[in-house]
Amino acid sequence: MTHIAEASPVQSHDNTVPAGPTAKATARAVNVTYGNTRAVKNVDLDIFTDEVTALIGPSGCGKSTFLRCFNRMNDTIENARVSGDIRIDGEDIYGATINVVQLRARVGMVFQKPNPFPKSIYNNVAYGPRIHGLAAPGPDLDQVVEVSLQKAGLWDEVKDRLDQPGTTLSGGQQQRLCIARAIAVNPEVILMDEPCSALDPIATGKVEELIEELRGRFAIMIVTHSMQQAARVSQKTAFFNQGELIEYGPTADVFTKPKHEQTKDYIMGRYG
Amino acid sequence: MPSLPKHTLKAYDAELDELRALVSQMGGLAQSLLEDAIAALLLRDSKRATQLIAADKAIDTLEIEIERLAVQTIALRAPMADDLREIIGALKISAILERIGDYAKNIAKRATVLAEMDQFQHMAILPEMSRLASGMIKDTLDAFVERDADKAAAVRDRDPQVDSLYNALFRELLTYMMENQRAITPSTHLLFIAKNIERIGDHATNAAEVVYFSATGNALEATREKKDRTAFATLDDWQSK
């Protein structure tokens, strides 16, 4: 467990043990298998509310699979099996008492391709708060929608056309709409799986600026193939290769003097 | 040092190779300019010294070329880790070599003046200082090309030798000047020449520190031995000896 920050004591698999003093979420000895293939091998990682953690690594390295463990998205894949210990605020999210629908409200997710519902802009954002009973229809819900769109930096662009379909927005606006939708249910953790790979540089810049603004309110984990993006938006970087967490540390260190040869070769674009 | 695997993009490797080659070439020119200027001085070859004054231009041109290529590579390749440190290293070393070139050029200028003067005191220490400083430049550049941190650290450890020779020469020249007023002008030129070489040694040391950082990502420990004591010298120090 050498790549874990010292502040976070190693967790046993006993439900009574609290999480480390500052970690929002902890993963210990996490393994994910698809049938006979081990996609994630014995990974330990902590994520913190005041930091963005970037997961980088070559395609198939297990970073997205690992990310999806945090809101149990892997449950939806038939032959995927997750083992190990994942906690949010010390609570085992794979525990018997966990309501997965509630969990996914606490742990929001933004995907590679913007996927607004085929509903109005308003209803895209209002959907979550409504089904989770977080706001009564009417002025309360209007307020939640407005605040969420403001936090997502989209309000000024859409306030005059909230009744139009979300799909009429540009790609970058759709992605920010999806972020507004995720934050509307007051999540604690936001997972982003290559959120900018379908966006142009300007839209990417807006999403990155948004990530920076959201940092501190949510623990954010982002999977990205863009080394530059990881360098720009994150405070901690985790490099995965072939299912293993190879290196984890402050982003500035990982990109200027990585400790492991594999990390170094990957970020420099060198392959033997 | 283990060599790094090649980049997936071959053109990127080619650019880094070119950058290293340019730095190496620039170092070679600065080194020869120093050696040739000292040779011209000792041979009292005013014509050769005049040619050398113009030769410094080639060094300046290379610095501009290195700057252009480094900026281009940073802009187009977004270098990371070792690659980034190496490119920044190339930029810093080229600026240092340009300065070394200026010092060597200044030696050539003084050589043209000294060649016209009465036979000045033969200075056995000068070529020795120059040989040491020139060796430091060469080994720094080799360490850069080979990414050899140990070699760079060893260069820095040699600077005190240059400083010691400079102290000795300083004392010797001061003695001549006290004994004979007519020796003051040539001795002052010689003193500046020696000071130039001493500064070249310092610059080579700085370049070696850059190479060390470029190779390892860590700064070389700050404690380095300084032997140049002439900044604190008074006339009394020498008269009492």
HADDOCK unambig.tbl for C-alpha pairs under 7 A between the chains (distance, minus, plus):
assign (segid A and resid 255 and name CA) (segid B and resid 80 and name CA) 5.89 0.50 0.50
assign (segid A and resid 255 and name CA) (segid B and resid 81 and name CA) 5.40 0.50 0.50
assign (segid A and resid 256 and name CA) (segid B and resid 80 and name CA) 6.19 0.50 0.50
assign (segid A and resid 256 and name CA) (segid B and resid 81 and name CA) 3.97 0.50 0.50
assign (segid A and resid 257 and name CA) (segid B and resid 81 and name CA) 5.20 0.50 0.50
assign (segid A and resid 257 and name CA) (segid B and resid 217 and name CA) 5.81 0.50 0.50
assign (segid A and resid 258 and name CA) (segid B and resid 81 and name CA) 6.91 0.50 0.50
assign (segid A and resid 264 and name CA) (segid B and resid 81 and name CA) 6.89 0.50 0.50
assign (segid A and resid 267 and name CA) (segid B and resid 80 and name CA) 6.41 0.50 0.50
assign (segid A and resid 268 and name CA) (segid B and resid 79 and name CA) 6.53 0.50 0.50
assign (segid A and resid 268 and name CA) (segid B and resid 80 and name CA) 5.29 0.50 0.50
assign (segid A and resid 268 and name CA) (segid B and resid 81 and name CA) 6.71 0.50 0.50
assign (segid A and resid 268 and name CA) (segid B and resid 83 and name CA) 6.90 0.50 0.50
assign (segid A and resid 269 and name CA) (segid B and resid 7 and name CA) 5.49 0.50 0.50
assign (segid A and resid 269 and name CA) (segid B and resid 8 and name CA) 6.06 0.50 0.50
assign (segid A and resid 270 and name CA) (segid B and resid 5 and name CA) 5.63 0.50 0.50
assign (segid A and resid 270 and name CA) (segid B and resid 6 and name CA) 5.19 0.50 0.50
assign (segid A and resid 270 and name CA) (segid B and resid 7 and name CA) 3.81 0.50 0.50
assign (segid A and resid 270 and name CA) (segid B and resid 8 and name CA) 5.62 0.50 0.50
assign (segid A and resid 271 and name CA) (segid B and resid 5 and name CA) 5.62 0.50 0.50
assign (segid A and resid 271 and name CA) (segid B and resid 6 and name CA) 5.90 0.50 0.50
assign (segid A and resid 271 and name CA) (segid B and resid 7 and name CA) 5.89 0.50 0.50
assign (segid A and resid 271 and name CA) (segid B and resid 8 and name CA) 6.01 0.50 0.50
assign (segid A and resid 272 and name CA) (segid B and resid 5 and name CA) 4.48 0.50 0.50
assign (segid A and resid 272 and name CA) (segid B and resid 6 and name CA) 5.95 0.50 0.50
